[in-house]
Amino acid sequence: MVRIDRVVTRGGDTGETSLGDGTRVPKDALRVEAYGEVDEANAALGMLRLHCEGEADAMLGRIMNDLFDVGADLCVPGAAGERLRLTDAPSLRLEAEVMAMNAELPALTSFVLPGGTQGAAHAHLARTLVRRAERRVVALSHVEEVNPAVVRYLNRLSDHLFVLGRWLNGKGAGDVLWVPGANR
């Protein structure tokens, strides 16, 4: 269990922070950037939840908890973090949710612009932040060991948020479609 007694520690005043295993690293280290991007995406999901209810809100609640698990996985490198490693179970759950939502949507005939309802717009913004986090985690994986389940999860999550955005647009009825060359 996590216990946080102090928030102000002054430990980062010199531009360093501690990983979950106690290792001190610069705040701009690639690993810190990676879990920071995941944290930013999670905050965007908090904003998205303000525009959701019912099953969409429940799915997002589960996803937000998953993203803390992703952050914990990234924050504790090596054997010290084995107990925190993400499994493929959350990715499989996302796939099932995508399939269920997508079954209620019409097939796409064009690319979707990030808009429509407030909820859909927030879903698309969150999707782009998840994609950025995914890119950062992949970059980290080129220089340090990263749990492959983390990359798979972020990839599935961006798909999930795309489909959720359409689902929040009146199950696709309010999708804003790209019209190539419309303003030439």
C-alpha positions as CSV (number, residue, x, y, z in Angstrom):
1,M,0.0,0.0,0.0
2,V,1.2,3.5,-0.8
3,R,1.4,6.0,2.0
4,I,2.3,9.7,1.3
5,D,3.0,11.7,4.4
6,R,4.7,14.7,2.8
7,V,4.1,16.3,-0.6
8,V,6.8,19.0,-0.3
9,T,10.1,17.1,0.0
10,R,12.5,19.6,-1.7
11,G,14.1,16.5,-3.3
12,G,13.6,17.8,-6.8
13,D,14.9,21.3,-6.3
14,T,18.1,20.5,-8.1
15,G,16.4,19.1,-11.2
16,E,16.5,15.5,-10.2
17,T,13.8,13.1,-9.1
18,S,13.6,9.6,-7.7
19,L,12.4,6.5,-9.6
20,G,10.3,4.0,-7.7
21,D,13.5,2.0,-6.9
22,G,15.1,5.0,-5.2
23,T,17.5,5.8,-8.1
24,R,18.1,9.5,-8.6
25,V,17.8,10.7,-12.2
26,P,17.4,14.0,-14.0
27,K,13.8,15.2,-14.3
28,D,14.2,15.2,-18.1
29,A,15.4,11.6,-18.3
30,L,13.5,9.6,-20.9
31,R,11.9,7.3,-18.4
32,V,10.6,10.3,-16.4
33,E,9.3,11.8,-19.7
34,A,7.6,8.5,-20.5
35,Y,5.6,8.2,-17.3
36,G,5.0,12.0,-17.2
37,E,3.3,11.7,-20.7
38,V,1.2,8.9,-19.3
39,D,0.2,11.1,-16.3
40,E,-0.7,13.9,-18.7
41,A,-2.9,11.6,-20.7
42,N,-4.6,10.4,-17.5
43,A,-5.3,14.0,-16.6
44,A,-7.0,14.5,-20.0
45,L,-9.2,11.4,-19.2
46,G,-10.2,13.1,-16.0
47,M,-11.4,16.0,-18.1
48,L,-13.2,13.7,-20.5
49,R,-15.1,12.0,-17.6
50,L,-16.8,15.4,-16.9
51,H,-18.6,14.8,-20.2
52,C,-19.5,11.1,-19.7
53,E,-21.9,9.1,-17.7
54,G,-23.0,5.4,-17.4
55,E,-20.8,2.9,-19.1
56,A,-18.5,5.4,-20.8
57,D,-17.7,6.9,-17.3
58,A,-17.2,3.4,-15.9
59,M,-14.8,2.4,-18.7
60,L,-12.8,5.6,-18.2
61,G,-12.6,5.0,-14.4
62,R,-11.0,1.6,-15.1
63,I,-8.7,3.1,-17.7
64,M,-7.5,5.8,-15.3
65,N,-6.6,3.2,-12.8
66,D,-4.8,1.2,-15.5
67,L,-2.8,4.3,-16.4
68,F,-1.6,4.6,-12.8
69,D,-0.5,0.9,-13.2
70,V,1.3,1.8,-16.4
71,G,3.1,4.7,-14.6
72,A,4.1,2.4,-11.8
73,D,5.5,-0.1,-14.2
74,L,7.5,2.6,-16.0
75,C,8.7,4.2,-12.7
76,V,10.3,1.1,-11.3
77,P,12.8,-0.3,-13.8
78,G,14.4,-3.7,-13.5
79,A,13.7,-6.6,-11.1
80,A,12.6,-4.2,-8.3
81,G,9.4,-3.5,-10.2
82,E,8.4,-7.1,-11.1
83,R,5.4,-6.9,-8.7
84,L,4.2,-3.8,-10.6
85,R,4.4,-5.2,-14.1
86,L,1.4,-4.7,-16.3
87,T,-0.1,-7.8,-17.8
88,D,-2.1,-8.2,-21.0
89,A,-5.4,-8.5,-19.2
90,P,-6.2,-4.7,-19.4
91,S,-5.4,-4.6,-23.1
92,L,-7.7,-7.6,-23.7
93,R,-10.4,-5.7,-21.8
94,L,-9.9,-2.7,-23.9
95,E,-10.2,-4.8,-27.1
96,A,-13.5,-6.2,-25.9
97,E,-14.8,-2.7,-25.1
98,V,-13.7,-1.5,-28.5
99,M,-15.5,-4.3,-30.2
100,A,-18.7,-3.8,-28.3
101,M,-18.7,0.0,-29.0
102,N,-17.7,-0.4,-32.6
103,A,-20.6,-2.9,-33.2
104,E,-23.0,0.0,-32.5
105,L,-21.3,2.4,-35.0
106,P,-21.7,2.8,-38.7
107,A,-18.7,1.9,-40.9
108,L,-16.5,4.9,-41.7
109,T,-16.4,6.3,-45.2
110,S,-13.8,9.0,-44.4
111,F,-11.4,10.0,-41.7
112,V,-12.9,11.6,-38.6
113,L,-11.9,15.1,-37.6
114,P,-11.5,15.5,-33.8
115,G,-14.8,17.2,-32.9
116,G,-18.5,16.9,-32.5
117,T,-19.7,16.8,-29.0
118,Q,-17.7,18.1,-26.0
119,G,-17.1,14.5,-24.9
120,A,-16.0,13.4,-28.4
121,A,-13.6,16.3,-28.7
122,H,-12.1,15.5,-25.3
123,A,-11.8,11.8,-26.3
124,H,-9.8,12.8,-29.4
125,L,-7.5,15.1,-27.4
126,A,-6.9,12.3,-24.9
127,R,-6.2,9.9,-27.8
128,T,-3.5,12.2,-29.1
129,L,-1.9,12.5,-25.7
130,V,-1.9,8.7,-25.3
131,R,-0.3,8.4,-28.8
132,R,2.4,10.9,-27.6
133,A,3.0,8.8,-24.4
134,E,3.2,5.7,-26.6
135,R,5.9,7.3,-28.8
136,R,7.8,8.3,-25.7
137,V,7.6,4.8,-24.2
138,V,8.8,3.3,-27.5
139,A,11.7,5.7,-27.6
140,L,12.6,4.6,-24.0
141,S,12.4,1.0,-25.1
142,H,15.2,1.6,-27.6
143,V,17.6,2.5,-24.8
144,E,16.2,0.7,-21.7
145,E,14.1,-2.3,-21.0
146,V,10.4,-1.6,-21.1
147,N,7.6,-4.1,-20.4
148,P,6.1,-4.8,-23.9
149,A,2.6,-5.0,-22.3
150,V,2.9,-1.3,-21.7
151,V,3.3,-0.5,-25.3
152,R,0.5,-2.8,-26.3
153,Y,-1.8,-1.2,-23.7
154,L,-1.1,2.3,-24.9
155,N,-1.7,1.3,-28.5
156,R,-5.0,-0.3,-27.6
157,L,-6.0,2.7,-25.5
158,S,-5.6,5.1,-28.4
159,D,-7.9,2.8,-30.5
160,H,-10.3,2.7,-27.6
161,L,-10.4,6.5,-27.3
162,F,-11.0,6.9,-31.1
163,V,-14.0,4.6,-31.0
164,L,-15.2,6.1,-27.7
165,G,-15.1,9.6,-29.4
166,R,-17.3,8.3,-32.2
167,W,-19.6,6.6,-29.7
168,L,-19.9,9.9,-27.8
169,N,-20.9,11.6,-31.1
170,G,-24.3,10.0,-31.0
171,K,-22.9,6.6,-31.9
172,G,-21.3,8.0,-35.1
173,A,-24.2,10.2,-36.2
174,G,-22.4,13.4,-35.1
175,D,-19.0,12.5,-36.5
176,V,-17.2,15.3,-38.2
177,L,-15.8,13.8,-41.4
178,W,-12.8,14.9,-43.4
179,V,-13.6,16.3,-46.8
180,P,-10.3,16.2,-48.8
181,G,-9.6,19.5,-50.5
182,A,-12.8,21.1,-49.3
183,N,-11.2,24.5,-48.8
184,R,-8.8,24.6,-51.8
